[in-house]
Every structure is written in C-alpha cells, then in structure tokens.
Amino acid sequence: MSKELKLLYIEDDKTNREDLVNFLSGEALCGYSIKIDSIETFDNAIEKITSNHYHIIVLDIYKGKPDDNGEQAGLDVLRQIQEKCFVPVIFYSGSTKNVQELRSQVVGVVTKGDDGIDGLKQEIERLIKFNLPFLKENIHSYLDKEFIKYFWNIIHDKRTKFTADKNDFSLGYLMLRKFGNSLSKEKISEILGDDTLRKDKVHPMGFYIYPTDFDTEFENGEILQKDNEIYVILTPSCDFIERFDKKTKKKIRKVGKVLLVKTFLLLETDEYKEYAKNKNEDGKNKLIKLINSSKSDRYFFLPQTPFIENRVIDFQIKEIVDYDNLKDFTRLAKLDNPFAESMISSFIRYYNRIGFPDIDADLIIKSLS
C-alpha cells in the first residue's frame, strides 16, 4: 500500500481548481498516492494550512486574472506561512515572472501555460526525492517515540528515584540531552529517508553547524570569511566568555588577540594537481589521505557544502587578529563536534611534536650478525 501525499491547492478559478484536483487525485508519484484538498479563497488559507497537516501547498499567485495590476494574494499567503509554520510551497500560476526570484529548495515555481501539470508533477517529485515534505512529520514521530520511551519506560518505571515531590526542570534537561545524543548518524539518515550514506562514512553536512547564531559569542572551530579567504578560529572557546572582574568591576574576556588558521582550496593542493594530471592509483591514494585528514597532523580537511568549497586547513599558515577586528569577518558556520575537537587535537599534536635524529639502523643490523 503506497503512502499518502497530502496537498492543498489554493486557486480562486473554479475550472482550474477542479481540473487539477480531478487530474491529481489518486495519482501515484515516487511511491506516494496523492490526496488533494482545495479552497477557492486566499483570505482564510492560513487557517486551513495550520489546522491540517499538508505535505505541500500548491498556490496560485493572483486573485482573479494574472496581470501586472492584479492582486498578488498568493504572496501574502506565503508570508503568512513563513511566519507561522513550515510546509513546502509550489507557485502554480498563469504568470510567474514576479516570483521567479523566490525559487529555492523549498519554494517551487511552475507556469501553467509553459510547464503545465507535467511541470507541477516534476516539482512535486523534486520535493519528494529529498524528503522535504515529510521531514517535520518524521521528526515529530521520532520525538513522540523518544518521549514515550523516556517518560514511561524510564522515569515512571523508576518512580522511587524520580519522586513526584521533587518536580522541577531536571527531567526536561535530561530528556533533551538524551534526545540530542540519540540523533546518531544512522538515526538522522533514517529520519531523512536517506539510504545512500554508507554506515561507516560521514556526510559532509555532518561536519558543520549552519548558520552561525550571530547573537552568540565566537567559538573555537568557527569558520570565518574575509574577502575571498576562509579562516578557522583556533583560540579556545572559554577565552571568549565575558567574566566579571572584581578589580575593575566590569565584564572582561581573556582574549585580546585571536588565533586563526588559513584554509586553501583542495583544487590548489599538490595532491589534487597530481591526481588530476595522472589519474593513477598512487595519486588517488595520496588525495584520499588528504581528504581523510590522515596525511599528517599539519592538515585538516573541510568538505564542500553549499556554503563552503572543499578546503584544507594548513596549521603552518596562521594569523593573529585583534578581537575587535573580527567584526570585519563574515561568520559562515561552525565545525560541529567531534570534528572541531579533532581539528584542535591535530593542531596540538602538530605543534607539540618532538623530533629526534634517525638512529644508525645499518650499525644496529651489522651488530646483529
């Protein structure tokens, strides 16, 4: 039995509305059976959206005929959706020139006269492919299961330890910490519906926290950009925290100077250039070692995502800047743990290494004979 994909179609033209509903109802797409509701007015659309669970909203733009002077009521519905909930939207209208710039991974744009229903089906399939219509639903389902297990199977079961007369926020803290720790790579892949990731490998997105919360203080492992250069903060996070100084009666932070390490494009490295030139197994293995951050502790690899290209940290190339000058940098993202911790470990090992001369192995071997 195929799963159900629930759509809401908002269209004030009766003929257009009924035609699409008749065409898509029961249609099978990517293993899902379409169930489509429709309404003829934009005015109370947000009430319908927030009081029902829809996977995708198909939205006309104009009230009445689409023309330059027509009321773009669909844009107002989109704004209300953005304020009150998350659900992917597909604009489906006779004229879409005024919304083309809104096209994104969660907003589709289909012109009736050009792309028609086939174009609409392609946009629906695109959203299904990356599981975006079901992400919120899957997270809610997983969270419900975690609540059941935690509060009924643990807290209630151990009620002699967690007694009713000690009711405070502790259980909430414990539950949320457990929930966060339960989101393993395998569990995240399951929630996303992504079966392409190898169990022993890490998805590049797993390296980062994005975007940076600009209201929080800088941290170790934060990725910054200035002009076309990308840097990573090496200064410990604790040095950025403001503390009350009893002598000055003011809040101060330890850090005055911030240590940054510079990154370079993977395409600029000797390993990539050698591999691109020869395409042999030896060159490939050298490139793999660099990508796996196993070439040496001097290097650490940052995988490509939409907000950063494939880059390599070289701990020999460092810069020191005043804390106040960090305002001149763009805050891109942060390395998540354990990758931030691993990067710092590599940095410490690289600068704490102690070398010594090679022993005369030939002499030792001769003494054995």
LOSE-456251 format. One record per atom (N, C-alpha, C): x negated, z, y. Coordinates in steps of 0.05 Angstrom, whole numbers, plus 5000, padded with zeros to 4 digits. Layout:
N
XZY...
END
This chain:
369
498350004976500050005000498250005025498749815043497049795067497750015087495750095102496250295123497650165147498750335164500450245186498950245212499250025227498050005254500449995273500550205290502850235308502150125336503649925345503349805371505749865389505249885415507349885435506949655453509049485456508949255474510649305498509349295522510749335547511049065561513448965563513948695574516848695585517148605610519848615622521448355617520148155607521547905600522647925572525247915569526547965543525747765522525647505529524947305510522047345499520247385518517447425510517147675492518647885500518448135485519548095457521847985454523047955427521447755410520347545422518847355407516347485394514947645410512447765400513147975378515148135383516048335364516748205337518247995338519047855314516647735299514747635315512447495302510547705290510047935303508048115293509148325274511648385275512748595257512248535228510948725215510248685186507848515181506648395202504248225199501948395188500448285169498148425158495548335171494048535182491548475195489448675185487248575173485048745165485948975147487848925130488849135112490849325124491749265148493849425162496349265165498649405162501249285167502149365195502949165212503549225240506449325242506749545256509349645264509349645295511149495307511049455336513649545349513449735368515649805385515349665412517449645427517349515453519149655474518349635499520049725521519949515543522149515558522349305578521649395606521049645610520449745637517749875638516349835660513749965664514050255674516450315686516750555701516350815684517450815660517251055643515451005619513650805621511850735599510150955590509051105609507151315602508551535586511051585592512551785576512851705547513351445543513551335516510851355502508751295516506051295504505151575497505551765514504552045509506352195489508852105486510552255467510652135439509151915436508951785410505951735404505451685379502651625372502351325366501251185385500750905382497750855379497050655363494250585360493250395381494950215391494250015412496649975430496149945456498249875475497849585483499849405479499749135488501349125514500049035536501149085563501248835580503648765589503848555609502848655635502048475653500948555678503048565701504648345702506348315725509248395719510448515738513348555737514648305748516148175732517247915740515347695733515447475748513647245743510747305752508847205737506047255744505147065767504747175790503647025812502047205830500647095850498847245866500247475881502847435887504247635903505947825885505847785859507447945841506448235839508148415833507348695829505948725803503448825804501748855780502249135768504649165757505449425747503749515723502749315708501149385685498549535692497449475715495049615724495649905729498049965740498850235745499150385718500250255698500550375672497750445660495850255663493150305654491950555668492350575694491250805708492451065698495051065692496351305681495251375653494851165637493651215610490951345613489251235631486551345635486551635645488651715658488851985668489952185647491552085628493052265611492352255581491252035572490652015543488651795538487951765512486251535504487751375483488051125489489050925470488050655479486950485462486050225470488350055481487749885501489749725514488949425512490849255508490448965509492348855530491248745552492948605571493748335559496248275559497348025547499247915567498347715582499947615605499447325609501347195624501046915630498846855650498047055666495847025685494147285683491647245676489847485672487447475690487347305710484947265727484347525742486347695748485847935763484948175746484848135720484048365703481648285685480548055689478247975672475948165674475448285698473248465701473648735687476148785678476749035664476149015634475448775624474948735596472648915587473049065565471049245555471549285525470049465513470449515484473149635479474349765499476949895495479249765510478649565526480749415540480349115534482348995522482248705516483948555536483348305539484748125557485347865543487947795541488747555528490847405546490247145550492046985567494046835548496646875554498646765536498446455533498146315556498146025555495645915542493346055545490845945534490346045505490446305501489746415475492146465457494346545470496846585455496746815435498546805416498647015396496147025378494946795373492446795357490246955372490146915398488147065413488747365413491347435414492147715413491347835386491847685365491147785338488047825335486547655348483647685347482747935361484047995384483348245398484148485382486448475369487248705352485248745329484448525317482548535295479848645304479048575329476548675340476648985342478849085352479149375355479149515327480649385308480749505281477949515269476449305272473849285259472049515265472149615290470449845298471950105298474350105286475950345281476850495306476650365330477350495355480250595356482250435346484950535347485450795331483750845311484251065293482351305297480451275315478351485319479551755326481351755346482552015354484152135331485651965318487352055295485552175273483352045267481552145246480252405253479452435279478252685288480252905287482752855296484853065294485353145265485452955247485853015219483653185208481153115215478853265205478853545216479453575242479553835255481654015243483953895237486054055224485154165197483753995181482754085155480654305159478954285179476954495184478354755192480454745209481954985216483155115192484354955174485555065150483555215133481255075128479255195111478055445124477655435150476255655163478055905166480455865178482056095184483656205160484556025141485956125118484156205095482156025090480456075066478056265072477456305097475156475103476056725119477156685143477856915160480057085147482256955139484457105128483657225100482157075085481357165059479457405061477957425083476057645087477157835108479757895106481158045128480258345129478858435109477758705111475358715130474058485132471758465151472658385179474458195180475458095206478258225210478258465220480858615222482358545247485058585246486758505268486358665293485358905291484959075314482459005330480958805320478558715334478858415342481158365354481758085361480458015388478457835387477157745411476457455408474557355425473857075425471857005403470857205388468757155368469456945348471956955338472756765317472756475328473456445353473456175365470556075367468656245375465856165376464856085348465456255328464556195301465755935291468355895296469655655286468455405299468055405325467055165339464155115331462555325327459855285318459755155290461555265272461655155245462654865246464654805263465654535265463454345274461854425295459654265304457654215282456954425267454954395246456054225222458654215220459854065197459653765201459153685226459153395232456453275224456053265199453653135188453752835192451552705187451452415189453552285170453752395146455652285127458552325136459052565147461752625156462552455180460652415199461252245222461851955213460251855193460751595183463451575170464351785157466951795144469151785165468851945186470851945208471051675221468751555226468651295239469651065221469551115195470250905176467950705173465450795178463150625177461750655150462050465133460750475106458250305104457150225127454850045127452250205129452350455138449850605142448850725115446350675110445050795086444951095089445451235067445651525068442951655076440751515070438151635075437051545102438651405118437751305144439451415167438351375191439751475215440551235232443051255242444051045261442651095288441850885302440550925328442151105348444851085347446451255365446051545359445251615335444851895327442552025342440851865355438551975369439252105395441552025407442052085435444652235440444652375463447052475476447452305501449752165502450251985525453152005533453652005560451652005582450752295588448752315605447852575614449952705631450352965628452153115645450653185670451353045692449853085717450153365729452053515720452553785730450753985717449353905695447554085681444654045691443054245685440254225693438754035675436453935685434653765669433753915644433153765623432253885598429953725586428553865569426453735553427853525535426553285534427753065518429652885534430052945559431852785575430452525583431852305582430752035587431551955615429551885631429851815659428851535664429951405685429151145693428551135723426351005730425650955758424650675760425950515777425350235778425850115750423849985738424149875711422750035690421750275697420350445678422050665667421650725641423150925628421251155620422151405626420551645621422151845604420752035592421952255577420752515587422452715592421452975601420153125578417753225583416353395563416353685570416853755595416954035604419154185589418454435579420454585564423054635580425354625566427954655580428154925594426955135582427155405593425955425621424055255627422755265654424555155676426755015668428554915688430755115696431055325680433255515685432655685709434655705727434355885750434756175742432856345751433056625746432856785772434057025772433957185796431357325798429957285821427357415826427857675842427057895830427558155843425958185869423658065870421958095895423157935918423757685913424757515935427757535939429157665919432057685919433357405919432057205907433056935906432956825878434456625873434256485847431956285848430256305828427956115827427756005798426355785795425855675769422755655766421855675741419055675736417755405743419155195738417954935741417754845770415354755778414954635804414154345800412554305779411654035770412953985743413753735739415053655714413353445700412853495675411153315659412853105646412252855651413752625640411852465622412952335602411352145586412651875590411051675592411951405597412551265570414451085570415150925547414550635552414250485530413750195531415650055513416249805520417949635503416549585476418049605455417049545428415849265427417149075442416248795442413548765455412648965470410048955483407749075466408349195443406349325427404749125411402349195404400649025387401848985360403249195350404449175323406648955322408248945343410348745343409148465347407248445365406048175370404648065345403348245330402048155305404148065285406348215283408448145264409747885272410347855298411747615308410047365303407347405304405547175301405147095272404847295255404047235227406347265207408347445213410547495195409647555166407447695164406547765137407248055130406848125105407748395096406048615109403548565113401848765126402748825154403348605169404348645197407048785197408748715178411348845177411049145171409249215153408849505146407749655170406049535185405049675209407249715230408949515233411249545251413149755242413649765216415449965205414350245210411750285206410550545211410950635240410750445259411150505287414050575292415950425280418750485284419550745271418350815249418851075236417351305248415951255270414351465284412351595265411251425246409351535227406651405230406251245251403551125255401551345261402251515280400551755287402251925305401352175310402752355328402652255357401052065363400851955390403351805399404851705379407151525385409751645375411951585389414551665380416551445389418151355369419851115374422651195384423751045403426451075413428050825407430050845389431450605381433350495402433950235401435650105420438550175417439850205440442750245442443650085467446250085474447049935498445750035524444750285524443550395548440550405548439250325527436350325526435350125506433149995512431949795494430149945474429349805453427349925434424849985449424050245449421750335464420050525448417550545456415650715443414450905464414451165457413051365474410151365466408351365486405551395482404651645496403951855481403352115493400752125509399251905508396951885525397651805554399951695558400751595584402751785596401851975612403552185623403352175654405452285666405552315695406652585702405752695724406852945734408252895761410652985764412152945788413253215798413753235824415053475835417953485825418753725820421553765811423553635831423053675856424853565877424953265876422853135865422852845864424352725841425352905823426952805801429552675811430352735835432852615846432452315850429952225850429451935853429751785826430151925804430351805778433351795770433951595754436651575742436651715715438651885710438752035685440351865665438951755645440151565626441551705603440151885590441152015565439352235558439952375536438152585525437652525495435252595487434752595458436152825446437752775425439152995411437253125391437853355382436353485361437253375334435453345314432753445314430653255326431553035339429652835349428052935373429353085391427953205414425853395404426553565384424753755373422453615359423053405344420953255330419053125350420153015372418352895392416453105403417453335410415653545421413653635400414453655375412553725354410253525352410953265354408953055354407053085377408153135401406553175425404653405422405653635412403953875408401753815388402553695366400453635345398353455356399153255372397253065382395253195401396153375418394253505437392953755426393853855403392554085392390654015369390353755364388753665342385753735347384353805326381553865329379953675310378253515321376753335305374053445297372953335276370253415267368853175255366153175255364652945245365152905215365052655206365352595178362952715162363552835140361452935123360052695109357552735102356052525088356952505059358952345054360052315027358052205007356452015016354451894998352552114988351852295005349952514997351252684977353852744980355252914961355352774934356052514935356352364909353652354894351452314909348852304896348152564883349052784896348353054885349953104859352052944854353652984830352352854806350652664810349452514788346952644778
END
